[in-house]
Amino acid sequence: MLVGYARVSTDQQETDLQLDALRRAGVSRVYEEKGSSVGRRPQLQRALGALREGDVLVVFKLDRLARSLRNLLDIIERMEAAGAGFRSLTEPIDTSSAAGRLMLQMLGAVAEFERSLIRERSIAGQQAAIARGAKVGRPRVLGAEDEEALVELYQTGCYTQTVLADAFGCHLASVRRALYRAGALRWR
């Protein structure tokens, strides 16, 4: 049986391209996930747990499966223990041969190297922008005046953080950050 796994990094992205390709490849069951490869991946764990002797795990692209070469090798080892194979639709990988396993490891190493380069370039770009005086990151939800008013209300002791979040139309975390910045709260 062909078992598919599709993953995108954020909730704003869609797996449609991957799902279409997996269906065209004859995959009968697909485990779909939205979230970073850094966090828990329950659907991947379910897919790996569902593999039986002779099954093949199919992904659209190798980087959708693993976050590092070590992670890839662990996943492949788990598939082999179940008697299952692996196939990528965009890379020529067939783990039933020694050459296919070598190709898989080489492509995994190249993908990890590429992710490292992208990360390094992103960090360098952010540092250059900061050096030029650019503000990076998400803008604050509350303006300076609102933060000042929020802190004053909190310090009266009459308002909880939750009530202030509702009153100012923001998340509780925004209230806490404003209070920490003003010194009205201390880190524990």
C-alpha positions in Angstrom: 0.0 0.0 0.0 1.2 3.5 -0.8 0.9 5.8 2.3 1.4 9.5 1.8 2.6 12.3 4.0 2.1 16.0 3.2 3.3 18.9 5.4 3.4 22.7 5.1 5.1 24.9 7.6 2.3 27.2 8.7 -1.5 27.3 8.9 -1.6 29.9 6.2 0.0 27.6 3.6 -1.9 24.8 1.8 -1.0 21.2 1.0 -3.0 21.1 -2.2 0.0 20.8 -4.6 1.4 17.9 -2.5 -2.0 16.2 -2.2 -2.7 16.4 -5.9 0.7 14.9 -6.7 0.3 12.1 -4.1 -3.1 11.2 -5.5 -1.7 11.1 -9.1 1.0 8.7 -7.8 -1.7 6.3 -6.5 -1.5 7.0 -2.8 -4.5 5.6 -1.1 -4.1 7.1 2.4 -2.6 10.5 3.2 -1.5 11.9 6.5 -1.6 15.7 6.3 0.0 18.2 8.7 0.3 22.0 9.0 3.1 23.1 11.2 6.9 23.5 11.5 9.1 20.5 11.2 10.7 21.6 14.5 7.6 20.9 16.6 5.8 17.7 17.2 4.5 16.1 14.1 1.6 13.8 15.3 0.5 13.0 11.7 4.0 11.8 10.7 4.1 9.6 13.8 0.7 8.2 12.9 1.8 7.5 9.3 5.0 5.8 10.5 3.0 3.8 13.0 0.6 2.7 10.3 3.3 1.3 8.0 3.3 -2.5 7.5 5.5 -4.9 5.6 5.6 -4.0 1.9 4.1 -0.5 2.4 5.8 2.5 0.9 5.8 6.0 2.5 5.5 8.6 -0.3 6.2 12.3 0.0 6.2 15.1 -2.5 9.6 16.3 -1.6 12.3 15.1 0.9 12.3 18.3 2.9 8.6 17.7 3.8 9.6 14.6 5.7 12.7 15.4 7.8 14.3 18.5 9.4 17.9 17.2 9.3 19.9 14.3 8.0 19.9 12.7 11.4 16.1 13.0 11.6 15.8 11.6 8.1 18.0 8.6 8.9 16.0 7.9 12.1 12.7 8.0 10.1 14.2 5.7 7.4 15.4 3.3 10.1 11.9 3.2 11.6 10.4 2.5 8.1 12.9 -0.3 7.5 12.1 -1.9 10.9 8.5 -2.0 9.8 9.5 -3.6 6.5 8.4 -0.5 4.5 10.1 1.5 1.8 10.3 5.2 0.9 9.6 7.2 -2.2 9.9 10.9 -3.0 8.0 12.2 -6.0 10.4 14.9 -6.9 13.8 13.2 -6.1 14.8 9.9 -7.6 14.9 7.8 -4.4 14.2 4.1 -4.0 15.3 2.7 -0.7 15.1 -0.9 -1.8 18.7 -0.7 -3.2 22.0 0.3 -1.6 22.4 3.0 -4.3 18.9 4.4 -3.5 19.8 4.6 0.2 23.1 6.4 -0.6 21.2 8.8 -2.8 18.7 9.4 0.0 21.5 10.3 2.4 23.2 12.5 -0.1 20.1 14.4 -0.9 19.2 14.7 2.8 22.7 16.2 3.5 22.3 18.7 0.6 18.8 19.7 1.8 20.1 20.2 5.4 23.0 22.3 4.0 20.6 24.4 1.9 18.4 25.1 5.0 21.5 26.2 6.9 22.5 28.6 4.2 19.0 30.1 4.0 19.0 30.5 7.8 22.4 32.2 7.8 21.3 34.6 5.0 18.2 35.4 6.8 20.0 36.2 10.0 22.6 38.3 8.1 19.9 40.2 6.4 18.2 40.9 9.7 21.4 42.1 11.3 22.1 44.4 8.4 18.6 45.8 8.6 19.0 46.4 12.3 22.4 48.1 11.7 20.7 50.4 9.2 18.2 51.3 11.9 15.2 49.3 10.7 12.8 47.8 13.2 12.4 44.1 12.8 9.7 42.0 14.1 6.0 42.5 14.6 4.8 46.0 15.5 3.5 46.4 19.0 -0.3 46.1 19.4 -0.5 48.9 21.9 0.8 52.4 21.3 2.9 54.2 23.9 -0.1 56.1 25.3 -2.2 53.0 25.6 0.6 51.1 27.3 1.1 54.0 29.8 -2.7 54.1 30.6 -2.7 50.3 30.9 0.2 50.3 33.4 -1.5 53.1 35.5 -4.8 51.1 35.6 -2.9 47.9 36.6 -1.0 49.7 39.4 -4.2 50.9 41.0 -4.8 47.3 41.9 -8.4 47.5 40.7 -7.9 45.7 37.4 -6.7 42.2 36.6 -4.5 41.6 33.5 -7.4 39.7 31.9 -9.8 42.6 32.4 -7.2 45.0 30.9 -6.7 42.7 27.9 -10.4 42.8 27.2 -10.6 46.6 27.8 -7.7 47.4 25.5 -8.8 44.8 22.9 -5.5 42.8 22.9 -4.2 39.5 24.0 -3.2 38.8 27.6 0.5 38.4 26.5 0.5 41.9 25.1 -0.7 43.2 28.5 2.1 41.3 30.3 4.8 42.5 27.9 3.7 46.1 28.5 3.7 45.6 32.3 7.2 44.0 32.1 8.6 46.8 30.0 7.2 49.3 32.5 8.7 47.4 35.4 5.2 46.8 36.9 5.8 43.0 36.7 9.0 41.1 37.4 10.2 37.9 35.6 9.8 34.9 37.8 
